[in-house]
Each structure stands twice: as C-alpha cells, then as structure tokens.
C-alpha cells in the first residue's frame, strides 16, 4: 500500500535520478501484476476445491475451504 502511494505521488520529471526512480516504479508494478496473477490462480484453485467437496457431499455452497493442515495445533504460532 505504501509503495502504491509512493509510486502515484512521487514526481519523476526533472529530477536528477529520474531513470532510477522510473525503474523502481516499473519493478513495483511488475511485482504487483505477478501478485495479482497469483491471487487469481489461488482463487481458481479454491473454487475448484470447494466444487469438488460440494459434489462429494462433504460441504455446502456457503462453506469455507480449509487446507489439509487445518486444525493442526500450533499452526498460528508459525505465522
């Protein structure tokens, strides 16, 4: 979020290190696009997983898909 604000408000024109600033903004935008693709793939995987569980009768339409390690003690300590 901070990098998005910086890239939108940082004036680049007429500055001495203009090329370096532009490269930094380009790298951030590339990272943001890759992050968006990863999020879309994760969403697709989760939807397919929920569909499978619904088809098997193990879940309902409004259930949340948990991972294979859900319910393991101490899992939040890792975070």
Backbone as XML, in Angstrom:
<?xml version="1.0"?>
<chain id="A" units="angstrom">
  <residue number="1" name="UNK">
    <atom name="N" x="0.828" y="-1.185" z="0.000"/>
    <atom name="CA" x="0.000" y="0.000" z="0.000"/>
    <atom name="C" x="0.878" y="1.257" z="0.000"/>
  </residue>
  <residue number="2" name="UNK">
    <atom name="N" x="1.916" y="1.207" z="0.796"/>
    <atom name="CA" x="2.812" y="2.366" z="0.862"/>
    <atom name="C" x="3.496" y="2.590" z="-0.477"/>
  </residue>
  <residue number="3" name="UNK">
    <atom name="N" x="3.952" y="1.508" z="-1.097"/>
    <atom name="CA" x="4.640" y="1.642" z="-2.384"/>
    <atom name="C" x="3.689" y="2.150" z="-3.464"/>
  </residue>
  <residue number="4" name="UNK">
    <atom name="N" x="2.419" y="1.779" z="-3.397"/>
    <atom name="CA" x="1.450" y="2.289" z="-4.369"/>
    <atom name="C" x="1.292" y="3.799" z="-4.215"/>
  </residue>
  <residue number="5" name="UNK">
    <atom name="N" x="1.199" y="4.277" z="-2.982"/>
    <atom name="CA" x="1.076" y="5.722" z="-2.746"/>
    <atom name="C" x="2.340" y="6.438" z="-3.211"/>
  </residue>
  <residue number="6" name="UNK">
    <atom name="N" x="3.498" y="5.873" z="-2.909"/>
    <atom name="CA" x="4.759" y="6.489" z="-3.328"/>
    <atom name="C" x="4.839" y="6.559" z="-4.851"/>
  </residue>
  <residue number="7" name="UNK">
    <atom name="N" x="4.490" y="5.473" z="-5.527"/>
    <atom name="CA" x="4.599" y="5.477" z="-6.987"/>
    <atom name="C" x="3.607" y="6.434" z="-7.645"/>
  </residue>
  <residue number="8" name="UNK">
    <atom name="N" x="2.481" y="6.687" z="-6.975"/>
    <atom name="CA" x="1.499" y="7.618" z="-7.540"/>
    <atom name="C" x="1.834" y="9.086" z="-7.252"/>
  </residue>
  <residue number="9" name="UNK">
    <atom name="N" x="2.512" y="9.355" z="-6.153"/>
    <atom name="CA" x="2.742" y="10.746" z="-5.751"/>
    <atom name="C" x="4.158" y="11.229" z="-5.998"/>
  </residue>
  <residue number="10" name="UNK">
    <atom name="N" x="5.079" y="10.347" z="-6.287"/>
    <atom name="CA" x="6.475" y="10.712" z="-6.469"/>
    <atom name="C" x="6.654" y="11.379" z="-7.818"/>
  </residue>
  <residue number="11" name="UNK">
    <atom name="N" x="7.083" y="12.625" z="-7.825"/>
    <atom name="CA" x="7.286" y="13.320" z="-9.094"/>
    <atom name="C" x="8.611" y="12.878" z="-9.693"/>
  </residue>
  <residue number="12" name="UNK">
    <atom name="N" x="8.572" y="12.451" z="-10.932"/>
    <atom name="CA" x="9.759" y="11.900" z="-11.583"/>
    <atom name="C" x="10.365" y="12.893" z="-12.575"/>
  </residue>
  <residue number="13" name="UNK">
    <atom name="N" x="9.559" y="13.657" z="-13.233"/>
    <atom name="CA" x="10.056" y="14.554" z="-14.282"/>
    <atom name="C" x="10.972" y="15.624" z="-13.687"/>
  </residue>
  <residue number="14" name="UNK">
    <atom name="N" x="12.101" y="15.853" z="-14.363"/>
    <atom name="CA" x="13.004" y="16.923" z="-13.992"/>
    <atom name="C" x="13.890" y="16.625" z="-12.799"/>
  </residue>
  <residue number="15" name="UNK">
    <atom name="N" x="13.833" y="15.437" z="-12.256"/>
    <atom name="CA" x="14.667" y="15.083" z="-11.110"/>
    <atom name="C" x="15.993" y="14.519" z="-11.609"/>
  </residue>
  <residue number="16" name="UNK">
    <atom name="N" x="17.073" y="14.647" z="-10.803"/>
    <atom name="CA" x="18.387" y="14.178" z="-11.266"/>
    <atom name="C" x="18.479" y="12.661" z="-11.469"/>
  </residue>
  <residue number="17" name="UNK">
    <atom name="N" x="17.857" y="11.861" z="-10.615"/>
    <atom name="CA" x="17.933" y="10.404" z="-10.732"/>
    <atom name="C" x="16.632" y="9.846" z="-11.293"/>
  </residue>
  <residue number="18" name="UNK">
    <atom name="N" x="16.159" y="10.423" z="-12.344"/>
    <atom name="CA" x="14.870" y="10.072" z="-12.928"/>
    <atom name="C" x="14.829" y="8.610" z="-13.377"/>
  </residue>
  <residue number="19" name="UNK">
    <atom name="N" x="15.895" y="8.118" z="-13.987"/>
    <atom name="CA" x="15.904" y="6.747" z="-14.511"/>
    <atom name="C" x="15.786" y="5.731" z="-13.385"/>
  </residue>
  <residue number="20" name="UNK">
    <atom name="N" x="16.459" y="5.972" z="-12.271"/>
    <atom name="CA" x="16.398" y="5.045" z="-11.140"/>
    <atom name="C" x="15.003" y="5.017" z="-10.533"/>
  </residue>
  <residue number="21" name="UNK">
    <atom name="N" x="14.381" y="6.163" z="-10.426"/>
    <atom name="CA" x="13.025" y="6.225" z="-9.866"/>
    <atom name="C" x="12.034" y="5.507" z="-10.782"/>
  </residue>
  <residue number="22" name="UNK">
    <atom name="N" x="12.168" y="5.738" z="-12.084"/>
    <atom name="CA" x="11.278" y="5.066" z="-13.026"/>
    <atom name="C" x="11.465" y="3.559" z="-12.973"/>
  </residue>
  <residue number="23" name="UNK">
    <atom name="N" x="12.692" y="3.094" z="-12.844"/>
    <atom name="CA" x="12.960" y="1.651" z="-12.759"/>
    <atom name="C" x="12.338" y="1.068" z="-11.496"/>
  </residue>
  <residue number="24" name="UNK">
    <atom name="N" x="12.417" y="1.799" z="-10.382"/>
    <atom name="CA" x="11.807" y="1.329" z="-9.140"/>
    <atom name="C" x="10.303" y="1.191" z="-9.267"/>
  </residue>
  <residue number="25" name="UNK">
    <atom name="N" x="9.674" y="2.164" z="-9.907"/>
    <atom name="CA" x="8.227" y="2.109" z="-10.102"/>
    <atom name="C" x="7.868" y="0.954" z="-11.043"/>
  </residue>
  <residue number="26" name="UNK">
    <atom name="N" x="8.656" y="0.741" z="-12.086"/>
    <atom name="CA" x="8.405" y="-0.371" z="-13.012"/>
    <atom name="C" x="8.517" y="-1.721" z="-12.298"/>
  </residue>
  <residue number="27" name="UNK">
    <atom name="N" x="9.530" y="-1.872" z="-11.448"/>
    <atom name="CA" x="9.694" y="-3.126" z="-10.704"/>
    <atom name="C" x="8.508" y="-3.365" z="-9.773"/>
  </residue>
  <residue number="28" name="UNK">
    <atom name="N" x="8.045" y="-2.305" z="-9.123"/>
    <atom name="CA" x="6.893" y="-2.450" z="-8.237"/>
    <atom name="C" x="5.651" y="-2.865" z="-9.020"/>
  </residue>
  <residue number="29" name="UNK">
    <atom name="N" x="5.433" y="-2.251" z="-10.180"/>
    <atom name="CA" x="4.264" y="-2.589" z="-10.979"/>
    <atom name="C" x="4.333" y="-4.021" z="-11.508"/>
  </residue>
  <residue number="30" name="UNK">
    <atom name="N" x="5.521" y="-4.478" z="-11.871"/>
    <atom name="CA" x="5.682" y="-5.870" z="-12.299"/>
    <atom name="C" x="5.374" y="-6.819" z="-11.148"/>
  </residue>
  <residue number="31" name="UNK">
    <atom name="N" x="5.879" y="-6.491" z="-9.956"/>
    <atom name="CA" x="5.591" y="-7.318" z="-8.781"/>
    <atom name="C" x="4.096" y="-7.352" z="-8.499"/>
  </residue>
  <residue number="32" name="UNK">
    <atom name="N" x="3.437" y="-6.194" z="-8.593"/>
    <atom name="CA" x="2.001" y="-6.125" z="-8.324"/>
    <atom name="C" x="1.211" y="-6.965" z="-9.324"/>
  </residue>
  <residue number="33" name="UNK">
    <atom name="N" x="1.615" y="-6.959" z="-10.592"/>
    <atom name="CA" x="0.926" y="-7.774" z="-11.588"/>
    <atom name="C" x="1.130" y="-9.267" z="-11.317"/>
  </residue>
  <residue number="34" name="UNK">
    <atom name="N" x="2.351" y="-9.660" z="-10.950"/>
    <atom name="CA" x="2.594" y="-11.069" z="-10.627"/>
    <atom name="C" x="1.798" y="-11.487" z="-9.395"/>
  </residue>
  <residue number="35" name="UNK">
    <atom name="N" x="1.692" y="-10.599" z="-8.428"/>
    <atom name="CA" x="0.899" y="-10.881" z="-7.234"/>
    <atom name="C" x="-0.570" y="-11.056" z="-7.607"/>
  </residue>
  <residue number="36" name="UNK">
    <atom name="N" x="-1.070" y="-10.239" z="-8.517"/>
    <atom name="CA" x="-2.452" y="-10.362" z="-8.961"/>
    <atom name="C" x="-2.716" y="-11.681" z="-9.671"/>
  </residue>
  <residue number="37" name="UNK">
    <atom name="N" x="-1.772" y="-12.114" z="-10.504"/>
    <atom name="CA" x="-1.917" y="-13.404" z="-11.188"/>
    <atom name="C" x="-1.935" y="-14.539" z="-10.169"/>
  </residue>
  <residue number="38" name="UNK">
    <atom name="N" x="-1.045" y="-14.466" z="-9.172"/>
    <atom name="CA" x="-1.011" y="-15.498" z="-8.135"/>
    <atom name="C" x="-2.330" y="-15.539" z="-7.366"/>
  </residue>
  <residue number="39" name="UNK">
    <atom name="N" x="-2.908" y="-14.399" z="-7.087"/>
    <atom name="CA" x="-4.186" y="-14.352" z="-6.376"/>
    <atom name="C" x="-5.310" y="-14.942" z="-7.222"/>
  </residue>
  <residue number="40" name="UNK">
    <atom name="N" x="-5.305" y="-14.668" z="-8.521"/>
    <atom name="CA" x="-6.323" y="-15.245" z="-9.401"/>
    <atom name="C" x="-6.207" y="-16.766" z="-9.466"/>
  </residue>
  <residue number="41" name="UNK">
    <atom name="N" x="-4.972" y="-17.268" z="-9.557"/>
    <atom name="CA" x="-4.772" y="-18.716" z="-9.580"/>
    <atom name="C" x="-5.209" y="-19.357" z="-8.269"/>
  </residue>
  <residue number="42" name="UNK">
    <atom name="N" x="-4.910" y="-18.702" z="-7.157"/>
    <atom name="CA" x="-5.323" y="-19.231" z="-5.866"/>
    <atom name="C" x="-6.847" y="-19.257" z="-5.755"/>
  </residue>
  <residue number="43" name="UNK">
    <atom name="N" x="-7.504" y="-18.208" z="-6.230"/>
    <atom name="CA" x="-8.963" y="-18.160" z="-6.198"/>
    <atom name="C" x="-9.561" y="-19.281" z="-7.033"/>
  </residue>
  <residue number="44" name="UNK">
    <atom name="N" x="-8.997" y="-19.506" z="-8.214"/>
    <atom name="CA" x="-9.495" y="-20.572" z="-9.086"/>
    <atom name="C" x="-9.337" y="-21.939" z="-8.417"/>
  </residue>
  <residue number="45" name="UNK">
    <atom name="N" x="-8.184" y="-22.161" z="-7.799"/>
    <atom name="CA" x="-7.946" y="-23.427" z="-7.112"/>
    <atom name="C" x="-8.943" y="-23.624" z="-5.974"/>
  </residue>
  <residue number="46" name="UNK">
    <atom name="N" x="-9.179" y="-22.580" z="-5.188"/>
    <atom name="CA" x="-10.097" y="-22.695" z="-4.058"/>
    <atom name="C" x="-11.528" y="-22.951" z="-4.533"/>
  </residue>
  <residue number="47" name="UNK">
    <atom name="N" x="-11.938" y="-22.301" z="-5.623"/>
    <atom name="CA" x="-13.288" y="-22.545" z="-6.147"/>
    <atom name="C" x="-13.443" y="-23.983" z="-6.621"/>
  </residue>
  <residue number="48" name="UNK">
    <atom name="N" x="-12.426" y="-24.504" z="-7.317"/>
    <atom name="CA" x="-12.491" y="-25.881" z="-7.792"/>
    <atom name="C" x="-12.498" y="-26.867" z="-6.627"/>
  </residue>
  <residue number="49" name="UNK">
    <atom name="N" x="-11.740" y="-26.566" z="-5.616"/>
    <atom name="CA" x="-11.693" y="-27.434" z="-4.443"/>
    <atom name="C" x="-13.052" y="-27.455" z="-3.740"/>
  </residue>
  <residue number="50" name="UNK">
    <atom name="N" x="-13.668" y="-26.284" z="-3.581"/>
    <atom name="CA" x="-14.982" y="-26.226" z="-2.951"/>
    <atom name="C" x="-16.012" y="-26.961" z="-3.808"/>
  </residue>
  <residue number="51" name="UNK">
    <atom name="N" x="-15.948" y="-26.812" z="-5.125"/>
    <atom name="CA" x="-16.881" y="-27.505" z="-6.018"/>
    <atom name="C" x="-16.764" y="-29.021" z="-5.838"/>
  </residue>
  <residue number="52" name="UNK">
    <atom name="N" x="-15.535" y="-29.506" z="-5.728"/>
    <atom name="CA" x="-15.316" y="-30.941" z="-5.531"/>
    <atom name="C" x="-15.917" y="-31.407" z="-4.211"/>
  </residue>
  <residue number="53" name="UNK">
    <atom name="N" x="-15.699" y="-30.630" z="-3.154"/>
    <atom name="CA" x="-16.242" y="-31.011" z="-1.846"/>
    <atom name="C" x="-17.766" y="-30.986" z="-1.853"/>
  </residue>
  <residue number="54" name="UNK">
    <atom name="N" x="-18.366" y="-30.034" z="-2.576"/>
    <atom name="CA" x="-19.831" y="-29.984" z="-2.679"/>
    <atom name="C" x="-20.332" y="-31.216" z="-3.431"/>
  </residue>
  <residue number="55" name="UNK">
    <atom name="N" x="-19.641" y="-31.574" z="-4.533"/>
    <atom name="CA" x="-20.052" y="-32.736" z="-5.325"/>
    <atom name="C" x="-19.955" y="-34.028" z="-4.521"/>
  </residue>
  <residue number="56" name="UNK">
    <atom name="N" x="-19.000" y="-34.111" z="-3.609"/>
    <atom name="CA" x="-18.843" y="-35.301" z="-2.777"/>
    <atom name="C" x="-19.773" y="-35.294" z="-1.567"/>
  </residue>
  <residue number="57" name="UNK">
    <atom name="N" x="-20.481" y="-34.189" z="-1.362"/>
    <atom name="CA" x="-21.396" y="-34.094" z="-0.235"/>
    <atom name="C" x="-20.711" y="-33.779" z="1.079"/>
  </residue>
  <residue number="58" name="UNK">
    <atom name="N" x="-19.463" y="-33.328" z="1.031"/>
    <atom name="CA" x="-18.727" y="-33.009" z="2.250"/>
    <atom name="C" x="-18.847" y="-31.543" z="2.638"/>
  </residue>
  <residue number="59" name="UNK">
    <atom name="N" x="-19.427" y="-30.720" z="1.766"/>
    <atom name="CA" x="-19.533" y="-29.293" z="2.031"/>
    <atom name="C" x="-20.815" y="-28.764" z="1.406"/>
  </residue>
  <residue number="60" name="UNK">
    <atom name="N" x="-21.214" y="-27.596" z="1.886"/>
    <atom name="CA" x="-22.361" y="-26.883" z="1.318"/>
    <atom name="C" x="-21.843" y="-25.664" z="0.578"/>
  </residue>
  <residue number="61" name="UNK">
    <atom name="N" x="-22.712" y="-24.983" z="-0.159"/>
    <atom name="CA" x="-22.287" y="-23.864" z="-1.000"/>
    <atom name="C" x="-21.654" y="-22.721" z="-0.224"/>
  </residue>
  <residue number="62" name="UNK">
    <atom name="N" x="-22.039" y="-22.495" z="1.009"/>
    <atom name="CA" x="-21.526" y="-21.365" z="1.777"/>
    <atom name="C" x="-20.369" y="-21.754" z="2.704"/>
  </residue>
  <residue number="63" name="UNK">
    <atom name="N" x="-19.880" y="-22.973" z="2.606"/>
    <atom name="CA" x="-18.759" y="-23.394" z="3.436"/>
    <atom name="C" x="-17.465" y="-22.754" z="2.956"/>
  </residue>
  <residue number="64" name="UNK">
    <atom name="N" x="-16.497" y="-22.746" z="3.847"/>
    <atom name="CA" x="-15.170" y="-22.232" z="3.533"/>
    <atom name="C" x="-14.239" y="-23.419" z="3.348"/>
  </residue>
  <residue number="65" name="UNK">
    <atom name="N" x="-13.380" y="-23.357" z="2.330"/>
    <atom name="CA" x="-12.457" y="-24.453" z="2.060"/>
    <atom name="C" x="-11.251" y="-24.321" z="2.978"/>
  </residue>
  <residue number="66" name="UNK">
    <atom name="N" x="-10.975" y="-25.388" z="3.700"/>
    <atom name="CA" x="-9.802" y="-25.421" z="4.574"/>
    <atom name="C" x="-8.730" y="-26.265" z="3.904"/>
  </residue>
  <residue number="67" name="UNK">
    <atom name="N" x="-7.493" y="-26.016" z="4.262"/>
    <atom name="CA" x="-6.386" y="-26.808" z="3.731"/>
    <atom name="C" x="-6.287" y="-28.151" z="4.423"/>
  </residue>
  <residue number="68" name="UNK">
    <atom name="N" x="-5.396" y="-28.970" z="3.944"/>
    <atom name="CA" x="-5.207" y="-30.294" z="4.529"/>
    <atom name="C" x="-4.671" y="-30.212" z="5.947"/>
  </residue>
  <residue number="69" name="UNK">
    <atom name="N" x="-4.007" y="-29.113" z="6.283"/>
    <atom name="CA" x="-3.392" y="-28.985" z="7.606"/>
    <atom name="C" x="-4.269" y="-28.218" z="8.577"/>
  </residue>
  <residue number="70" name="UNK">
    <atom name="N" x="-5.527" y="-27.975" z="8.235"/>
    <atom name="CA" x="-6.401" y="-27.206" z="9.117"/>
    <atom name="C" x="-6.621" y="-27.967" z="10.412"/>
  </residue>
  <residue number="71" name="UNK">
    <atom name="N" x="-6.586" y="-27.232" z="11.501"/>
    <atom name="CA" x="-6.826" y="-27.841" z="12.785"/>
    <atom name="C" x="-5.582" y="-28.375" z="13.462"/>
  </residue>
  <residue number="72" name="UNK">
    <atom name="N" x="-4.424" y="-28.189" z="12.866"/>
    <atom name="CA" x="-3.188" y="-28.656" z="13.473"/>
    <atom name="C" x="-2.823" y="-27.719" z="14.618"/>
  </residue>
  <residue number="73" name="UNK">
    <atom name="N" x="-2.494" y="-28.277" z="15.766"/>
    <atom name="CA" x="-2.120" y="-27.448" z="16.920"/>
    <atom name="C" x="-0.840" y="-26.680" z="16.640"/>
  </residue>
  <residue number="74" name="UNK">
    <atom name="N" x="-0.824" y="-25.424" z="17.067"/>
    <atom name="CA" x="0.371" y="-24.603" z="16.908"/>
    <atom name="C" x="0.530" y="-23.974" z="15.543"/>
  </residue>
  <residue number="75" name="UNK">
    <atom name="N" x="-0.477" y="-24.071" z="14.715"/>
    <atom name="CA" x="-0.369" y="-23.539" z="13.352"/>
    <atom name="C" x="-0.256" y="-22.018" z="13.358"/>
  </residue>
  <residue number="76" name="UNK">
    <atom name="N" x="-0.955" y="-21.354" z="14.266"/>
    <atom name="CA" x="-0.889" y="-19.890" z="14.324"/>
    <atom name="C" x="0.460" y="-19.410" z="14.865"/>
  </residue>
  <residue number="77" name="UNK">
    <atom name="N" x="1.139" y="-20.222" z="15.644"/>
    <atom name="CA" x="2.448" y="-19.823" z="16.153"/>
    <atom name="C" x="3.439" y="-19.678" z="15.002"/>
  </residue>
  <residue number="78" name="UNK">
    <atom name="N" x="3.277" y="-20.467" z="13.971"/>
    <atom name="CA" x="4.152" y="-20.376" z="12.816"/>
    <atom name="C" x="4.002" y="-19.011" z="12.147"/>
  </residue>
  <residue number="79" name="UNK">
    <atom name="N" x="2.779" y="-18.493" z="12.091"/>
    <atom name="CA" x="2.553" y="-17.180" z="11.486"/>
    <atom name="C" x="3.183" y="-16.098" z="12.322"/>
  </residue>
</chain>
